[in-house]
Amino acid sequence: MTQSVEKSSLVYGVDLYRFLKDIKFVLLFYVIGDLLTTIYAIETGLAQEGNPAVSTFASMHGLYSIVLFKVFFMLALLGSYAYIIRFSAGKKHDQTFVWDAL
């Protein structure tokens, strides 16, 4: 039973080290950099959140709830990576071509 659950998992067999290596700049600049500068700018009054959905969510649940959006983004990116690698195996085009294009 455990083996069948693992094989049906979306990220089963995905090289997480390669995934993190591939998204290092996304992680550094978009996730961490954007998060820190957004929180700093809002807390100091230099700026306000431009996205109405994020702004509403942050006003209801606190400024640091923006981290949740970044976590959802990372999970969506991991899901896309796993889908591309898993379902492009054995196809004419190379797996890395599709991932690099994304």
ABEGO torsion letter per residue (X at the ends): XAAAAAAABAABGBBAAAAAAAAAAAAAAAAAAAAAAAAAAAAAGABBBABAAAAAAAAAAEAAAAAAAAAAAAAAAAAAAAAAAAAABGBABBAAAAAAAX
